[in-house]
Amino acid sequence: MARAHDREDAIGFGMRLQVICRENEADAWEAADQLVRHATERQKQEMKTLYNRSEANQRVQQLARDYGDLLMPHLWTGITKVRPGAGIAVVGDPAQCAATLQQFIDAGCHSFCLSGYLHDEEAERFGRLIRPILAANNRGRLVA
């Protein structure tokens, strides 16, 4: 849309996502499940009510209600059960995570704010397992 108005270099968008990547898909889903497995019904209810004034949180909660735990095959809303805000996670093996992020890059996403649990461990996995795939697929497009 921005291109139609000669503003493609002036307008862009970024995304805030969690990443849960493991060497194989089964381990990634197990790690995702571990994040929410022991949440009590009270904790789940608090996520729906304590942060209900946040537009961003309302939108993520609505996506989870409309689509369930999976927005796409590797885009999981399950973390919204226990966490406000950025409650959508890319879950899978390195190729699956890279392919999911690539869809957003191809749609024009120019920046990401990615995190995970534990932050340092997930950042290390991202740098070692996912970033090389994205770098190879986006030569000249990635700056960091």
N, C-alpha and C positions, 0 to 999 in steps of 0.2 A: 504494500500500500504506500509506503514511504517513497519507493522508487517512482510511482506514478506522479508524485508531486515534486520530483527532483530533490528529495530529502533523505535518500537512502544512507548517506554518510552522516546525517545529523540525528537520526532517530535509530535507536536500537533497543534491545531488551536483554536483560539478564535473568538468571534463575537461581533460586536458593533451593538446594536439594541435599538430602542425606545420601551417602553412598554406603552400601553394604556389599562389599566384593570379597569373594574368596576364590581360591584356585578352582573349585568346582561349584556348580549351582546348588547342589544339595546342602553343602556347608554354608553357603550364603543364606539360604532360606532358614536354616537352623539358627544362624546368628540373628536373623531378623526376628524369628519367633522368640528367641531368648529375651529380646528387648521388651516384649509385651506379655510374655507367658504368665507372669505372676502378678499382673495388675489386678487389683481388686475392682469390684463393681463401683465402689465409692470413688476410687481414683479415676476410673473411666467417666463417671458422671461429672466429676470436678472439671475434667478437660472440656466438657460440653458447656459448663455453666460459668466457671471462673473467668474464662477468657472470651465470653460472648460479646464483649464490646469491641473486640479487635476485628476489623473488616477482613484482614488477612486470615485470621483464625477461622472466622465464619466461612470464608470461601473454601478453605481446606476441608473443614468439617462437612460442608455441602457436597464437595466432590466425593468424599468418603461415603456419604449417604446415597448419592446418586449412582455411584459406580461400584461400591463395595471396596474390598481390599486391593483390587488391581485396576488401575486406570488403563494400563497397557500390560503386556506380559511381564515386564520387569520394573514397573513403576508402581510401588506399593504404598498404600495409604494407611496401613496397619499401625504405624507409629503414632498416628493421630489419637489413638486410644490412650496414650500415656504422655504425650508431649504437645504443648501448644506451638503455634507458629509453623515453622518449616517441618511439617509432618509428612512429607512425601519423600520416599527413598527409592533410589535406583538399586535393585537387588539382583545379583547374579554372578556369573563367572566373568573374567576380564572382557571377553569378547562380547558378552551380552550387555554388560554395563557400558562399554564403549559404543556399541550399536545404539543403545537407548539415548545416550548423550549426543551421538551423531545426528539423530533425528532432530534434536533441538538446534544443533549447530546449522544443519541444512535448512531449517525453518527461519534462520536469521538470528538466533541467540548468539550474542557476541561475548557474554561473560557469565561465569558461574560462581556462586558462593557455595562451595561444597564442604560438607563436614560428615563426620561419622562417629561411631563409638567403638572403641576409645579413639579420641581424636587423632592422637599421634600415630597409632597403629593403622588406622584407616587411611591417613594421609600417606604413610609409607607404602601401603598396598596400592593406593591410587597411583602414586608416582612410579612404582615399579611395574605394575600390571596393566593399568588402563591408559595412562598418559602416553606411553610409547605407541599404542594402537592409534589413539587420536592424532598424535603428531604425524605418524606415517600417512594417515588418511586425509590430513589437512595441511599438507606442506604449503607454507607461505601464508596460512590463515591464522595460525596460533602464535601468540606473541609471548605467552608466559607458560 
